[in-house]
Amino acid sequence: MSDLIEEPVLVDLFGRIADDIPVPARGAEYAVDNIVNTTAPGRSDRARVVASVLAGAAVLAGIVLALSTLSTTSSSKSSSSARADAGPPRTTGGGRAVTDPSVPVDGAKIVKTGTLDLQVPHATLRLAVNRVTGVAVGLGGYVADSKTNYGSDPTAQITIRVPVARFENAITQLDALPDVKVLGESENGTDVTSQVADVQAQLAAATSERDALLVVLSRAQSIGDILSVRDRVTTAQAEVNQLQGRINLLDRQSTFSSLAVTLSERAASGAPAVHGRSGLAKAWWDARHGFTNVVEWLLARSGAALIIVLFALALLFGIRYLYPIVRRGLV
């Protein structure tokens, strides 16, 4: 214990040694810089901040784009519905059609029918049938009859019913289907207003005759008179039912137009016929083309939802793979 240097002596020795060491000219500035660099955030923190900002901007851009797409689709549907319900167009001096809601509708009953012969690309008949159905449903109609053949010579015959006011829209949309070639087209319109009025007059007369016979039947006394009047009542009632059925048919025909669509496939260019393949090759070919048709159908109907999903996947990809790259570049 006697060999240890006492603390006052040790402090005095360090002081003498320090006095002999010269201080650099920028020593104080160097010490301050070291303190600042020690307390400042690291480069890894800056990289994390930059990546977070970029990811947030990508998500915001995706939401804005999806909302704008939905708004555009909604406005286009609203404008199409407004044009369809605005009444018959009138033409100005320049020949342009102008819809004037103040023009009264004459209430005419028009029966519209038509046929379309369409040719679709090879191996896309099933997708084309779905598209025709989508057009009918989108215009407020339905499929009245459908016959399809997906064999060696794929064909389809579809009869759709759409509101009369949207008959021309249906033809325009079917003609504009992707990769569709129009082989034939016909339209027919018949004014049945006078025919409906005539049948209604006949119905009124037949109804009056039946009611009169019912009165006579209620007052008949003998069995012969009862049987005779009852037969005439039955005949009059059958005529009333027939006339009412004709009126109902004309009402349906003048409310929903009928369009018969025939679909056929173009021959595959440079490819062997499907029926010439072996069983396994044909099954693989059908599965591959069926998968592509389903994917195309989903993409055509996904709309803004697909955009949101794609942006979400891009964001996940950026966080998982791009962030480490950016971080290594900033370190």
C-alpha positions in Angstrom: 0.0 0.0 0.0 2.9 2.3 0.5 4.0 2.0 -3.2 0.7 3.6 -4.4 0.8 7.2 -5.7 -1.5 9.5 -3.8 -4.3 11.2 -5.7 -3.1 14.8 -5.4 0.3 13.8 -6.6 -1.2 11.9 -9.6 -3.4 14.9 -10.5 -0.4 17.2 -10.4 1.6 14.9 -12.7 -1.2 14.8 -15.3 -1.5 18.6 -15.2 2.2 19.0 -15.9 2.1 16.5 -18.8 -1.0 18.3 -20.3 0.8 21.6 -20.2 3.6 20.2 -22.3 1.2 18.9 -25.1 0.3 21.6 -27.6 -3.4 22.1 -28.4 -4.3 22.0 -32.2 -5.6 25.2 -33.8 -9.1 23.6 -34.7 -9.3 21.4 -31.6 -12.4 23.0 -30.2 -14.3 22.9 -33.5 -13.3 19.2 -34.0 -14.7 18.3 -30.6 -18.0 20.1 -31.3 -18.3 18.3 -34.7 -17.8 15.0 -33.0 -20.6 15.7 -30.4 -23.0 16.8 -33.2 -22.3 13.7 -35.3 -22.8 11.5 -32.3 -26.3 12.9 -31.5 -27.5 13.2 -35.1 -29.8 10.4 -36.6 -28.1 7.6 -38.5 -28.4 7.0 -42.2 -30.5 3.9 -41.6 -33.2 6.1 -40.0 -33.1 8.4 -43.0 -33.5 5.5 -45.3 -36.5 4.2 -43.3 -38.1 7.7 -43.4 -37.6 8.0 -47.2 -39.1 4.5 -47.9 -42.1 5.2 -45.7 -42.8 8.5 -47.5 -42.5 6.7 -50.9 -44.9 3.9 -49.8 -47.4 6.4 -48.5 -47.3 8.3 -51.7 -47.9 5.1 -53.7 -50.9 4.1 -51.6 -52.4 7.6 -51.9 -52.0 7.6 -55.7 -53.7 4.2 -55.9 -56.7 5.4 -53.9 -57.0 8.6 -55.9 -56.8 6.6 -59.2 -59.4 4.1 -58.0 -61.8 6.8 -56.9 -61.5 8.6 -60.2 -62.1 5.4 -62.1 -65.3 4.7 -60.1 -66.5 8.3 -60.5 -65.9 8.1 -64.3 -67.8 4.8 -64.6 -70.7 6.1 -62.5 -71.0 9.3 -64.5 -70.9 7.5 -67.8 -73.7 5.1 -66.6 -75.7 8.1 -65.4 -75.3 9.9 -68.7 -76.3 6.9 -70.7 -79.4 6.3 -68.6 -80.3 9.9 -68.9 -80.0 9.8 -72.7 -82.1 6.6 -72.9 -84.9 8.1 -70.7 -84.9 11.6 -72.2 -87.4 10.7 -75.0 -87.1 10.8 -78.8 -84.4 13.1 -80.3 -85.1 16.1 -82.5 -82.8 17.4 -85.2 -81.6 20.9 -85.6 -80.7 22.8 -88.8 -77.2 21.4 -88.7 -78.5 17.8 -88.7 -77.4 17.1 -85.1 -79.8 15.2 -82.8 -80.8 17.1 -79.7 -82.8 15.5 -76.9 -85.6 17.8 -75.7 -87.3 16.6 -72.6 -90.2 18.9 -73.2 -91.2 17.0 -76.4 -94.2 14.7 -75.5 -94.0 11.0 -76.3 -96.8 9.8 -78.5 -97.2 6.5 -76.7 -96.9 4.5 -79.9 -96.3 0.7 -79.4 -93.4 -0.4 -81.6 -92.4 -4.1 -81.9 -88.6 -4.3 -82.7 -86.9 -7.4 -83.7 -83.4 -8.1 -85.2 -80.8 -10.6 -86.0 -77.0 -10.5 -85.6 -74.5 -13.0 -87.2 -71.2 -12.5 -85.4 -67.9 -14.3 -85.8 -65.5 -14.5 -82.9 -61.8 -15.5 -82.6 -60.9 -19.1 -82.3 -61.5 -20.7 -78.9 -63.4 -17.7 -77.5 -67.0 -18.8 -78.0 -67.6 -19.3 -74.3 -66.3 -15.9 -73.5 -68.4 -14.3 -76.3 -71.6 -16.0 -74.9 -70.8 -14.5 -71.5 -70.3 -11.1 -73.1 -73.6 -11.2 -75.0 -75.4 -12.1 -71.7 -73.6 -9.3 -70.0 -74.8 -6.8 -72.6 -78.4 -7.9 -72.2 -78.4 -7.8 -68.4 -76.5 -4.4 -68.5 -79.3 -2.9 -70.5 -82.0 -4.2 -68.3 -82.9 -7.2 -70.3 -82.5 -11.0 -70.1 -81.7 -14.1 -72.2 -84.9 -15.6 -73.5 -83.3 -18.6 -75.3 -79.8 -20.0 -75.6 -78.4 -23.0 -77.6 -74.6 -23.6 -77.5 -72.3 -26.2 -79.0 -68.7 -26.2 -77.8 -67.7 -29.3 -79.8 -65.6 -29.5 -83.0 -67.6 -26.8 -84.7 -68.4 -24.3 -81.9 -71.6 -22.3 -82.5 -74.2 -20.5 -80.3 -77.7 -19.1 -80.9 -78.8 -16.7 -78.2 -82.1 -14.7 -78.2 -82.0 -11.7 -75.8 -84.8 -9.4 -74.8 -84.0 -5.8 -74.0 -86.2 -2.7 -73.5 -87.4 -1.3 -76.8 -85.8 2.1 -76.0 -82.4 0.4 -75.8 -82.7 -1.9 -78.8 -80.2 0.2 -80.9 -77.8 0.4 -77.9 -77.8 -3.4 -77.7 -76.9 -3.8 -81.4 -74.2 -1.1 -81.1 -72.6 -2.8 -78.0 -72.6 -6.2 -79.6 -71.1 -4.9 -82.8 -68.3 -3.3 -80.7 -67.3 -6.4 -78.8 -63.5 -7.0 -78.9 -62.3 -8.9 -82.0 -65.8 -9.6 -83.3 -66.6 -9.6 -87.0 -70.2 -8.8 -88.1 -71.2 -11.2 -90.8 -74.8 -10.1 -91.0 -77.3 -7.8 -89.4 -81.0 -7.0 -89.8 -83.5 -4.9 -87.9 -87.2 -4.6 -88.1 -89.7 -2.3 -86.4 -93.5 -2.5 -86.6 -96.0 0.0 -85.2 -98.8 -2.1 -83.6 -100.6 0.8 -81.9 -103.7 0.5 -84.2 -103.6 -3.3 -83.9 -103.7 -3.0 -80.1 -106.6 -0.5 -80.2 -108.5 -2.8 -82.6 -108.0 -5.9 -80.4 -109.0 -3.9 -77.3 -112.3 -2.9 -79.0 -112.9 -6.5 -79.9 -112.2 -7.5 -76.3 -114.7 -4.9 -75.0 -117.4 -6.2 -77.3 -116.7 -9.9 -76.4 -116.8 -9.0 -72.7 -120.2 -7.2 -73.1 -121.6 -10.2 -74.9 -120.4 -12.6 -72.3 -121.8 -10.5 -69.5 -125.2 -10.3 -71.3 -125.3 -14.1 -71.7 -124.5 -14.5 -68.0 -127.5 -12.4 -67.2 -129.7 -14.6 -69.5 -128.3 -17.7 -68.0 -129.2 -16.6 -64.5 -132.8 -16.1 -65.6 -133.2 -19.4 -67.6 -135.9 -21.8 -66.4 -135.7 -24.9 -68.5 -132.8 -27.3 -68.7 -132.6 -26.9 -72.5 -132.3 -23.1 -72.2 -129.7 -23.4 -69.5 -127.6 -25.8 -71.5 -127.9 -23.7 -74.7 -127.0 -20.4 -73.0 -124.1 -22.0 -71.1 -122.5 -23.2 -74.3 -122.7 -19.7 -75.7 -121.2 -18.3 -72.5 -118.3 -20.8 -72.8 -117.7 -19.7 -76.4 -117.8 -16.0 -75.5 -115.4 -16.6 -72.5 -112.9 -18.4 -74.8 -113.0 -15.4 -77.2 -112.4 -13.0 -74.3 -109.4 -15.1 -73.2 -108.0 -15.2 -76.7 -108.3 -11.5 -77.2 -106.8 -10.7 -73.8 -103.9 -13.0 -74.7 -103.2 -11.2 -77.9 -103.2 -7.9 -76.1 -100.8 -9.2 -73.5 -98.5 -10.6 -76.2 -98.4 -7.2 -78.1 -97.7 -5.4 -74.8 -94.7 -7.7 -74.1 -93.4 -7.4 -77.6 -93.7 -3.6 -77.6 -92.1 -3.4 -74.2 -89.1 -5.7 -74.7 -87.5 -6.1 -78.2 -86.1 -9.4 -79.4 -82.6 -9.8 -80.8 -81.4 -13.2 -82.1 -77.6 -13.5 -82.0 -75.7 -16.2 -83.8 -72.1 -16.8 -82.8 -69.5 -18.8 -84.7 -65.7 -19.2 -84.3 -63.0 -18.4 -86.9 -60.8 -21.3 -87.8 -57.4 -21.4 -86.1 -54.7 -20.0 -88.3 -51.7 -22.3 -88.7 -52.9 -24.7 -86.0 -54.2 -28.3 -86.4 -57.9 -28.9 -85.7 -58.8 -29.6 -82.1 -60.6 -32.8 -83.0 -57.4 -34.1 -84.6 -55.5 -34.1 -81.4 -55.1 -37.0 -79.1 -57.1 -37.3 -75.9 -54.3 -35.9 -73.6 -53.2 -33.2 -76.0 -56.8 -32.0 -76.5 -57.5 -32.0 -72.8 -54.3 -29.9 -72.2 -55.3 -27.5 -75.0 -58.8 -27.1 -73.7 -57.6 -26.5 -70.2 -55.0 -23.9 -71.3 -57.4 -21.9 -73.4 -60.2 -22.2 -70.9 -57.8 -20.7 -68.3 -56.9 -17.7 -70.5 -60.6 -17.1 -71.3 -61.5 -17.0 -67.6 -58.6 -14.7 -66.8 -59.7 -12.3 -69.6 -63.3 -12.4 -68.4 -62.2 -11.5 -64.8 -59.9 -8.7 -66.0 -62.8 -7.2 -68.1 -65.2 -7.2 -65.1 -62.8 -6.4 -62.2 -62.9 -2.6 -62.7 -61.5 -0.4 -59.9 -61.1 -3.4 -57.6 -58.3 -4.8 -59.7 -56.5 -1.4 -59.6 -56.6 -1.4 -55.8 -55.3 -4.9 -55.6 -52.4 -4.1 -58.0 -51.4 -1.1 -56.0 -51.5 -3.1 -52.8 -49.3 -5.8 -54.4 -46.9 -3.1 -55.6 -46.7 -1.6 -52.1 -45.9 -5.0 -50.6 -43.3 -5.6 -53.2 -41.7 -2.2 -52.5 -41.6 -2.8 -48.8 -40.3 -6.4 -49.1 -37.7 -6.0 -51.9 -37.0 -2.3 -52.8 -36.6 -1.0 -49.2 -33.5 -3.1 -48.5 -31.9 -1.9 -51.8 -32.6 1.7 -50.9 -31.3 1.2 -47.4 -28.0 -0.3 -48.7 -27.6 2.6 -51.1 -28.0 5.2 -48.4 -25.8 3.6 -45.8 
